[in-house]
Amino acid sequence: MSSDKNKILFAHQLRGMAAVLVLVSHWFGVYWGMREAVAYYTASPVHGGASPLVYDIMSYYPNFGLGPLGVSIFFLISGFVIPVSLEKISSSKFLIMRFFRIYPTYCMSLSVGLLFVYCSSQFWSMPLFWNAKILASNMLLINDFFLLPSVDLVNWTLVVELKFYLVAACLSPAIRQGKILPLFIFSLSLLMLNWFLNSTYSTAVSAELLSVLKLLASGFVYVQFMLIGLFFYYSYQQKISNKNLIFCVLLQLMIFALTWSHSSIQDQFPIVTRIYFYGFALFALAYIFRNKFRKNRCFDFLADISFPLYLVHSLAGYVMIKILMFYACPFYFSVLLALLVVTAMAYAIHVFVEMPTNSLGKTLAHYGIFKGALRKNM
């Protein structure tokens, strides 16, 4: 018999695997396939030379990407595990805990990445594209409100996560009771919103406001996908039957695909959408065989450091690989050294930032330190 912990273990270990998928996609795929973008974000010259065999293998099927696959699994895991917290605490305490779960680790990881980019700009004598406004909005994860670019190529997923947290907090009474209808009403509302903003009727809205609304609404497309993980949580808690799980998941997948096709990211449809379906299939398979997962030092370690690893690998990895190759280090050797450094940094951030601030958030939430302030603002 598997313990209850072993049932949740599948989601924990999947998180580590998803982080590795994204890292492999960025270092072996994006680094070579999007050289101009990598150069721009790392304040370095465009990398020349022939691509390695691994890139040719990864790009053999151009309509499939490990990056979107890993991100889709991340989103489903969040949809599955976030309701666990909502079952035990109030919505206000939940938001406090999520704030300390995300922001300290993110800000530290982003600072590390920006430090690498600054060093890169000095090494290559290249200008930085960001300024104080861009940095501040990125640190606060509100750059989409101001139509400002991301500075690290990965924080857009955290913006989606924050949206999901707010949605989960607002729908917490329904989630605690295992209700289905409110989730579908919300999801269908997003479909209608994205359809309206990208239709001819939206011309009544000013161009600048419309751009912001389109960007915000398109972010909620991913929230729709995360709701699928929530339905799996309902099944896990035996709030719905397996038959109802299948029905809810298939219906939500259909609404998700329709919304994507009518959103401002419709140019990615159906190619990227299809990859998200593959991510769903992998998650569903892991859920079905969740009792088969066992403790494993390697997988558990990757899962533990997955959040800071995901955040620091991009900028720091690109900078290190490019500079090492400038000094005639082979690509694969450069990747290995970058992996060792990035893993060490992710572990340090996990131990000295992520774990303490997570504990701090739980303490502040459970002891009600913000209780008075929350009441005043209500």
C-alpha positions in Angstrom: 0.0 0.0 0.0 1.3 3.5 -0.9 1.2 6.2 1.7 -0.7 9.4 1.1 2.6 11.2 0.7 3.5 8.9 -2.2 0.3 10.0 -4.0 1.4 13.6 -3.9 5.0 12.7 -4.7 4.1 12.3 -8.4 3.4 16.1 -8.6 6.6 17.0 -6.7 8.8 14.9 -8.9 7.1 16.0 -12.1 8.0 19.6 -11.1 11.7 18.7 -11.2 11.3 17.0 -14.5 9.5 20.0 -16.0 12.3 22.3 -14.9 14.8 20.1 -16.7 12.7 20.1 -19.8 12.7 23.9 -19.9 16.4 24.1 -19.2 17.2 21.6 -22.0 14.9 23.5 -24.4 16.6 26.9 -23.6 20.2 25.8 -23.6 20.1 23.3 -26.5 17.3 24.8 -28.6 16.7 28.6 -27.9 20.4 29.4 -27.6 21.0 28.3 -31.2 17.6 28.8 -32.7 16.9 32.3 -31.4 20.5 33.8 -31.4 19.4 37.4 -31.9 17.0 37.2 -29.0 19.6 35.6 -26.7 22.1 38.3 -27.7 19.6 41.0 -27.0 18.6 39.8 -23.5 22.2 39.0 -22.5 23.9 42.2 -23.8 26.2 40.2 -26.1 26.9 39.8 -29.8 25.0 37.3 -31.8 26.6 33.9 -31.6 28.1 32.7 -34.9 29.1 29.3 -36.1 27.3 26.1 -36.9 24.8 24.6 -34.5 25.6 21.3 -32.7 24.0 18.0 -33.5 21.8 18.2 -30.4 20.1 21.3 -31.8 19.5 19.6 -35.2 17.9 16.7 -33.4 15.7 19.0 -31.3 14.6 21.0 -34.2 13.9 18.0 -36.4 10.2 18.4 -35.5 9.9 22.2 -35.5 6.3 22.1 -34.3 7.3 20.5 -31.0 9.1 22.2 -28.1 10.3 20.9 -24.8 9.9 24.4 -23.3 6.2 24.7 -23.8 5.9 21.1 -22.7 7.7 21.7 -19.4 5.7 24.9 -18.8 2.4 23.1 -19.4 3.3 20.5 -16.8 4.3 23.3 -14.4 0.8 24.9 -14.9 -1.0 21.7 -14.3 1.0 20.9 -11.1 0.1 24.4 -9.8 -3.6 23.8 -10.6 -3.4 20.5 -8.7 -1.5 21.5 -5.6 -2.7 25.1 -4.9 -6.2 23.9 -3.7 -4.4 21.9 -1.0 -3.5 25.2 0.7 -6.9 26.7 0.2 -8.5 23.7 2.0 -6.7 24.6 5.2 -6.6 28.4 5.4 -8.5 31.5 4.5 -8.1 33.3 1.2 -6.3 36.2 2.8 -3.8 33.9 4.5 -3.4 32.0 1.3 -2.4 35.1 -0.6 0.1 36.1 2.1 1.7 32.7 1.9 1.9 32.8 -1.9 3.4 36.3 -1.8 6.3 35.0 0.3 6.5 31.8 -1.8 7.0 33.7 -5.0 8.5 37.2 -4.6 11.6 36.7 -2.4 12.9 33.7 -4.4 12.0 35.4 -7.7 13.6 38.7 -6.8 16.8 37.0 -5.7 16.9 34.8 -8.8 16.3 37.7 -11.1 19.0 39.8 -9.3 21.5 37.0 -9.9 20.5 36.8 -13.6 20.7 40.5 -14.1 24.1 40.5 -12.5 25.3 38.0 -15.1 23.8 40.2 -17.8 25.6 43.2 -16.5 28.9 41.4 -16.4 28.2 40.2 -19.9 27.6 43.8 -21.1 30.9 44.8 -19.6 32.7 41.8 -21.1 31.4 42.4 -24.6 31.1 46.2 -24.3 27.4 46.0 -25.3 24.6 48.2 -24.0 21.8 47.0 -21.7 18.3 47.4 -23.0 16.6 47.7 -19.6 16.2 50.8 -17.4 14.9 51.5 -13.9 11.2 51.4 -15.0 11.6 48.1 -16.8 13.5 46.6 -13.9 11.0 47.8 -11.3 8.0 46.5 -13.2 9.7 43.1 -13.7 10.6 42.8 -10.1 7.0 43.4 -9.1 5.7 41.2 -12.0 3.5 43.9 -13.3 5.4 44.7 -16.6 2.4 43.4 -18.6 0.3 46.2 -17.2 2.6 48.7 -18.7 3.3 46.8 -21.9 7.0 46.5 -20.9 9.2 43.6 -21.9 10.3 40.8 -19.7 14.0 40.9 -18.8 14.6 37.2 -18.2 12.3 35.4 -20.7 10.8 33.2 -18.0 8.9 35.5 -15.6 5.8 35.6 -17.8 4.9 32.3 -16.3 5.0 33.8 -12.8 2.6 36.5 -14.0 0.2 33.7 -15.0 0.7 32.0 -11.6 -0.2 35.2 -9.8 -3.4 35.5 -11.9 -4.3 31.9 -11.0 -3.7 32.6 -7.2 -6.1 35.5 -7.4 -8.7 33.4 -9.2 -8.3 30.6 -6.8 -8.7 32.9 -3.8 -11.9 34.4 -5.3 -13.3 31.0 -6.1 -12.1 29.4 -2.8 -15.6 28.8 -1.4 -16.5 26.8 -4.5 -13.2 25.0 -4.6 -13.5 23.9 -0.9 -16.9 22.5 -1.7 -15.7 20.8 -4.9 -18.2 22.7 -7.1 -17.8 22.5 -10.8 -20.2 25.0 -12.3 -18.5 28.2 -11.0 -15.2 27.1 -12.7 -16.9 26.6 -16.0 -18.8 29.9 -15.7 -15.5 31.6 -15.1 -13.8 29.8 -18.0 -16.6 30.6 -20.4 -16.4 34.2 -19.4 -12.7 34.3 -20.3 -13.6 32.8 -23.7 -16.2 35.5 -24.3 -13.8 38.2 -23.1 -10.9 37.1 -25.4 -13.3 36.8 -28.3 -14.7 40.3 -27.7 -11.2 41.9 -27.4 -10.1 40.4 -30.6 -13.2 41.1 -32.6 -14.3 44.1 -34.6 -16.5 45.2 -31.7 -13.4 46.1 -29.7 -12.7 49.2 -31.8 -14.8 51.2 -29.3 -11.9 50.8 -26.8 -8.9 53.0 -27.1 -5.9 51.4 -28.8 -3.6 51.6 -25.7 -6.2 50.2 -23.3 -7.1 47.5 -25.8 -3.5 46.4 -26.0 -3.3 46.1 -22.2 -6.6 44.3 -22.0 -5.6 41.9 -24.7 -2.3 41.1 -23.0 -4.0 40.5 -19.6 -6.8 38.5 -21.1 -4.4 36.2 -23.1 -2.6 35.5 -19.8 -5.9 34.0 -18.4 -5.9 31.5 -21.3 -3.1 29.6 -19.3 -5.2 30.0 -16.1 -8.0 28.1 -18.0 -5.4 25.3 -18.6 -4.4 25.3 -14.9 -8.1 24.7 -13.9 -7.6 21.2 -15.4 -5.2 20.5 -12.6 -7.8 21.6 -10.2 -10.3 19.0 -11.6 -7.6 16.4 -11.0 -7.4 17.6 -7.4 -11.2 17.2 -7.1 -10.8 13.6 -8.2 -7.8 13.1 -5.8 -9.9 14.3 -2.9 -12.8 12.1 -4.2 -15.1 15.1 -4.6 -15.9 14.0 -8.1 -16.0 10.6 -9.7 -13.6 9.4 -12.4 -16.4 9.7 -14.9 -17.0 13.3 -14.0 -13.3 14.0 -14.1 -13.1 12.8 -17.7 -16.1 14.9 -18.6 -14.8 18.0 -16.9 -11.3 17.7 -18.3 -12.4 17.1 -21.9 -14.8 20.0 -21.7 -12.2 22.3 -20.2 -9.6 21.3 -22.8 -12.1 22.3 -25.5 -12.9 25.7 -23.9 -9.1 26.3 -23.4 -8.4 25.5 -27.1 -11.3 27.7 -28.3 -10.2 30.6 -26.1 -6.6 30.3 -27.3 -7.8 30.4 -30.9 -9.7 33.7 -30.2 -7.1 35.4 -28.1 -4.2 37.8 -28.9 -1.9 34.7 -29.0 -3.9 33.0 -31.7 -0.9 33.1 -34.0 0.5 30.2 -31.8 -2.6 28.2 -32.4 -2.8 25.2 -32.9 1.0 24.4 -32.7 1.8 25.5 -29.1 -1.7 24.5 -28.0 -1.0 21.0 -29.2 2.1 20.8 -27.1 0.0 21.7 -24.1 -2.2 18.8 -24.9 0.9 16.6 -24.8 1.8 18.1 -21.4 -1.7 17.2 -20.2 -1.3 13.7 -21.4 1.9 13.3 -19.5 0.4 14.7 -16.4 -2.7 12.5 -16.7 -0.5 9.5 -17.1 1.5 10.4 -14.0 -1.7 10.9 -12.1 -3.0 7.5 -13.1 0.2 5.8 -11.9 0.8 8.1 -8.9 1.1 5.2 -6.5 4.1 3.9 -8.5 6.2 7.0 -7.7 8.9 6.5 -5.0 11.4 8.6 -3.2 14.5 9.2 -5.4 17.4 11.4 -4.4 18.0 12.8 -7.8 14.4 13.4 -8.7 13.6 14.8 -5.3 16.6 17.1 -5.3 15.6 18.5 -8.7 12.1 19.0 -7.5 13.3 20.8 -4.4 15.3 23.3 -6.3 13.0 23.4 -9.4 11.7 26.9 -8.7 15.0 28.8 -8.4 16.6 26.5 -11.1 13.8 27.5 -13.5 14.4 31.2 -12.7 18.2 31.4 -12.8 19.1 29.0 -15.6 18.1 31.2 -18.5 20.1 34.4 -18.3 23.0 33.0 -16.2 23.2 29.9 -18.5 23.2 31.9 -21.7 25.9 34.3 -20.5 28.2 31.5 -19.2 27.9 29.3 -22.2 28.6 32.2 -24.6 31.7 33.5 -22.7 33.1 30.0 -22.2 32.8 29.3 -25.9 34.5 32.6 -26.6 37.5 31.1 -24.8 37.4 28.0 -27.1 35.6 25.7 -24.7 33.5 23.1 -26.5 29.7 23.7 -26.4 28.9 20.5 -24.4 31.7 21.2 -21.9 30.4 24.8 -21.5 26.9 23.5 -20.9 28.3 21.1 -18.2 30.1 23.9 -16.4 27.1 26.2 -16.7 24.9 23.4 -15.3 27.1 22.9 -12.3 27.2 26.6 -11.5 23.4 27.1 -12.1 22.5 24.1 -9.9 24.8 25.3 -7.1 23.2 28.8 -7.3 19.7 27.3 -7.4 20.5 25.1 -4.3 21.9 28.1 -2.4 18.8 30.2 -3.2 16.6 27.3 -2.2 18.3 26.9 1.2 19.0 30.5 2.1 16.0 32.3 0.5 13.2 30.0 -0.6 12.9 27.8 2.5 13.2 30.6 5.1 10.8 33.0 3.3 8.3 30.1 2.8 8.4 29.5 6.6 8.2 33.2 7.3 5.1 33.5 5.1 3.4 30.6 6.9 4.2 32.1 10.2 2.9 35.5 9.3 -0.3 34.0 7.8 -1.1 31.6 10.7 -0.4 34.1 13.5 -2.5 36.7 11.8 0.1 39.5 11.8 -1.5 41.1 8.8 -5.0 40.6 10.2 -5.6 44.2 11.2 -4.2 45.6 8.0 -6.4 43.3 6.0 -9.5 44.3 7.8 -8.8 48.0 7.3 -8.5 47.5 3.6 -11.7 45.5 3.3 
